[in-house]
Amino acid sequence: MEANIGILAEQLFSRDNNAAYRALQTLLALSAESDDVYAHFDRFAGMLRGPNSYIRSRGMFLVAANARWDEENKTERALGDCLALLRDEKPITVRQCVKLLPQIAAAKPELRGRILEALRSADPSGYADTMRPLIAKDIAAAIKEIEG
């Protein structure tokens, strides 16, 4: 199984976005079932600083999905890079990040304060008029979900 997970992790960087997306979906499904994918957490955390928004988003999805298995505080160490995505150049990456932060907060309640602070200080004003209200709505929903 580990070899397959390693291959899937490599495919996350594929220029073929369909192959990379399939690998992401498979890794997310595996992450929901067990901690087998967690062994690659550091790689996913590194993706948060990736060269393009697709890679950054894939990393965020996998960090959030594997936070539940984290007993080594890797999520806390990666949180700064996660929260930096709230200022990403691509609004879709910002929206995905905002929607995934409640998952991290649920898995790691000790990080709720930092996550809420970052969400409250997030500023969608730098994005196109069409995206601003969507990002603001996502932020409000994430805050409400985390505050529960």
C-alpha positions in Angstrom: 0.0 0.0 0.0 2.8 2.5 0.9 4.3 2.2 -2.6 0.9 3.1 -4.1 0.6 6.1 -1.8 4.0 7.2 -2.8 3.2 7.0 -6.5 -0.1 8.9 -5.9 1.8 11.6 -3.9 4.2 12.0 -6.9 1.2 12.3 -9.3 0.0 15.3 -7.3 2.7 17.2 -9.2 1.7 16.0 -12.7 1.3 18.4 -15.5 -1.7 16.4 -16.4 -4.3 18.1 -14.1 -6.7 15.2 -14.5 -4.2 12.6 -13.3 -3.2 14.9 -10.4 -6.9 15.4 -9.5 -7.5 11.6 -9.5 -4.5 11.1 -7.3 -5.8 13.8 -4.9 -9.2 12.2 -4.7 -7.7 8.8 -4.0 -5.4 10.2 -1.3 -8.3 12.1 0.3 -10.4 8.9 0.3 -7.6 7.0 1.9 -7.0 9.7 4.4 -10.6 9.4 5.5 -10.2 5.7 6.2 -6.8 5.5 8.0 -3.5 7.2 8.8 -1.6 5.5 6.0 -1.3 8.7 4.0 -0.1 10.7 7.0 3.4 9.5 6.4 3.6 12.0 3.6 2.4 14.9 5.6 5.6 16.8 5.3 5.5 16.6 1.6 1.9 17.9 1.6 2.9 20.8 3.9 5.7 21.7 1.5 3.1 21.9 -1.3 1.5 24.9 0.5 4.4 26.9 -0.8 4.2 25.4 -4.2 4.9 27.2 -7.5 1.3 27.2 -8.7 -2.2 27.4 -7.1 -3.1 23.9 -8.1 -0.2 22.5 -6.1 -0.9 24.8 -3.1 -4.6 23.8 -3.1 -3.8 20.1 -3.3 -1.4 20.5 -0.4 -4.1 22.3 1.7 -6.6 19.6 1.0 -4.2 16.9 2.2 -3.0 18.8 5.2 -6.6 19.3 6.3 -7.5 15.7 5.6 -4.6 14.4 7.6 -4.7 16.8 10.5 -6.9 14.2 12.3 -4.1 11.7 12.3 -1.4 14.1 13.5 0.1 13.3 16.8 3.5 15.0 16.1 2.2 18.6 15.9 3.0 18.8 12.2 -0.3 20.6 11.6 0.7 23.3 14.0 4.0 23.8 12.3 2.3 24.0 8.9 -0.4 26.3 10.0 1.4 29.5 9.1 1.7 28.3 5.5 -2.0 27.3 5.5 -3.0 30.7 6.8 -0.8 32.4 4.2 -3.2 30.9 1.6 -5.8 33.4 2.9 -3.7 36.0 0.9 -3.0 33.8 -2.1 -3.0 35.5 -5.5 -5.7 33.1 -6.8 -9.1 33.7 -5.2 -10.2 30.1 -5.8 -7.2 29.0 -3.6 -8.3 31.4 -0.9 -11.8 30.1 -1.0 -10.6 26.5 -0.8 -8.4 27.4 2.1 -11.2 29.1 4.0 -13.5 26.1 3.5 -10.8 23.7 4.8 -9.8 25.6 7.9 -12.8 24.4 9.9 -11.7 20.8 9.2 -8.3 21.6 10.7 -9.9 23.4 13.7 -12.1 20.4 14.4 -9.1 18.0 14.3 -6.8 20.4 16.2 -9.0 22.4 18.7 -5.8 24.0 20.1 -5.4 25.8 16.8 -8.9 27.3 16.7 -7.8 30.7 18.2 -5.1 31.2 15.6 -7.4 30.1 12.8 -10.2 32.4 13.9 -7.9 35.4 14.3 -6.6 34.8 10.7 -10.1 34.5 9.3 -11.3 37.6 11.1 -8.3 39.6 9.8 -8.5 38.2 6.2 -9.2 41.0 3.7 -10.9 40.1 0.4 -10.7 43.6 -0.9 -7.8 42.9 -3.2 -9.8 40.5 -5.3 -12.1 41.2 -8.3 -15.5 42.5 -7.5 -17.1 39.2 -8.5 -15.0 37.3 -6.0 -15.0 39.6 -3.0 -18.5 38.8 -1.8 -17.9 35.1 -2.3 -14.8 35.1 -0.2 -16.4 37.2 2.5 -19.4 34.8 2.6 -17.0 31.8 2.9 -15.1 33.5 5.7 -18.3 34.2 7.6 -19.4 30.6 7.2 -16.0 29.2 8.3 -16.0 31.4 11.4 -19.5 30.3 12.3 -18.6 26.7 11.8 -15.5 26.9 13.9 -17.3 28.7 16.7 -20.0 26.1 16.4 
